[in-house]
Every structure is written in structure tokens, then in C-alpha cells.
Amino acid sequence: MRTPLLTAALIALAAAPATAQEEGGRPNLLEPHAGLMFWTLIIFVLLLVVLSKFAFKPLVAAVEARERSLEEAIEGAKRDREAAAALLAEQRAGIERARAEAQQFIAEGRA
């Protein structure tokens, strides 16, 4: 599919200077031509239809899937952070209990 498209583009590029010479000089690219505008519009509309049928839907689906996976990853990170905070609080409470118990043993040892 790529080779015929490339061949057509090369033929069009090769034919442009020959067409300009037949018309008697270099073409003015800034001068509007109704035929050129018509074909440009037709090609644009056809390309838009083809892309909307074959390309836009898969792209939108891929973006939505990526968005869902990112949202799930963020939610998982929030859950993990909450679990880590709970474990940290539990560890700190255990350390405080151990310190209190150690102080109690020190007080009993001095008495």
C-alpha cells in the first residue's frame, strides 16, 4: 500500500515542473485557483472520512484505556499510602509501648 502511494506522489512531483513549463512559466502558489481549491477540499473531506472511520476510534479507545489504567494506578497508590500510614501508626504505637515498658523496668530496677 505504501509503494503505490509513494509512486503516485513522485509522479505528481515530477509532473509539476513540466506543467509549469507548458503554461509559460513558474506557477504562482499564492494565486488562488478554483480547481485546486476544489480538489484540495475534496481530498481533505475524503481523508477526514477515512481517518474518522479507521483511525480516530482506535485512538480514542486507546486514550480512554490509558486514562482508566492511570486512574486505577492512582487509586491503588492512595490505598497503598493509607495502608502504609496505618502500619506506621501501629509501629509508632508499638515503639511507644516498648519505651514505656522499658521505663517501667528501669524504675523497678532502681527501686
C-alpha positions in Angstrom: 0.0 0.0 0.0 2.9 2.3 0.8 4.6 1.8 -2.5 1.7 2.8 -4.8 1.2 5.9 -2.7 4.9 6.8 -2.9 4.9 6.2 -6.6 1.9 8.5 -7.1 3.5 11.2 -5.1 6.7 11.0 -7.1 4.9 11.2 -10.4 2.9 14.2 -9.2 6.2 15.9 -8.1 7.8 15.1 -11.4 4.9 16.4 -13.5 4.7 19.7 -11.7 7.6 21.4 -13.4 6.5 20.1 -16.8 3.1 21.5 -16.3 4.5 24.8 -15.2 6.6 25.0 -18.4 3.6 24.3 -20.6 1.7 27.2 -19.0 4.5 29.5 -19.8 6.5 30.0 -16.5 6.6 29.3 -12.9 3.3 28.8 -11.1 2.4 31.4 -8.5 1.5 29.4 -5.4 -0.2 32.3 -3.8 -2.7 32.9 -6.6 -6.0 31.1 -5.8 -7.2 28.6 -8.4 -10.8 27.3 -8.1 -9.9 23.9 -9.4 -7.0 23.5 -6.9 -9.2 24.6 -4.0 -12.0 22.2 -5.1 -9.7 19.2 -5.2 -8.0 20.2 -2.0 -11.3 20.3 -0.3 -12.4 17.0 -1.8 -9.2 15.3 -0.7 -9.5 16.8 2.8 -13.0 15.6 3.2 -12.1 12.1 2.0 -9.1 12.0 4.3 -11.3 13.1 7.2 -13.9 10.4 6.5 -11.2 7.7 6.2 -9.4 8.8 9.3 -12.7 9.1 11.3 -13.7 5.6 10.2 -10.4 3.8 10.7 -8.1 5.9 12.9 -10.0 8.1 15.3 -12.0 5.4 17.1 -9.0 3.2 17.9 -7.0 6.3 19.1 -9.9 7.4 21.3 -10.2 3.9 22.7 -6.5 3.7 23.4 -6.5 7.1 25.2 -9.6 6.1 27.3 -7.9 2.8 28.2 -4.8 4.6 29.2 -6.8 7.1 31.3 -8.6 4.2 33.1 -5.3 2.5 33.8 -3.9 5.7 35.2 -6.9 6.3 37.4 -6.7 2.7 38.7 -3.0 3.2 39.4 -3.7 6.4 41.3 -6.4 4.7 43.4 -4.0 1.8 44.1 -1.3 4.3 45.2 -3.8 6.0 47.5 -4.8 2.7 49.1 -1.2 1.7 49.5 -0.4 5.1 51.1 -3.3 4.7 53.5 -2.1 1.2 54.4 1.4 2.4 54.9 0.2 5.3 57.2 -1.8 2.7 59.2 1.3 0.5 59.6 3.4 3.4 60.5 1.0 4.5 63.2 0.9 0.9 64.5 4.7 0.8 64.6 5.0 4.1 66.4 2.4 2.9 69.0 4.4 -0.3 69.5 7.6 1.8 69.9 5.9 4.0 72.5 4.6 0.9 74.4 8.2 -0.6 74.3 9.6 2.7 75.7 7.0 2.9 78.4 7.7 -0.7 79.3 11.5 -0.1 79.3 11.0 3.0 81.6 8.9 0.8 83.9 11.7 -1.9 84.1 14.3 0.8 84.7 12.1 2.3 87.5 11.6 -1.2 89.0 15.3 -1.9 88.8 16.2 1.3 90.7 13.7 0.5 93.4 
